[in-house]
């Protein structure tokens, strides 16, 4: 199993994403940071990490700043 990746895009606001790997798919979530409990919005799923990063760029409309 592959580890989850945290992706930060440029700009303020909703700029945090998570990419997780399960059953041969990369699942992309936008993390909505809340005061007590964070929530996740499913952006989509794809077969490669490159496609996941492209999906994040498309959803956010911004450049990727950091992947960890």
Helices and strands as residue ranges (DSSP letters): E 5-9, E 16-22, E 25-32, E 39-46, H 49-60, E 64-67
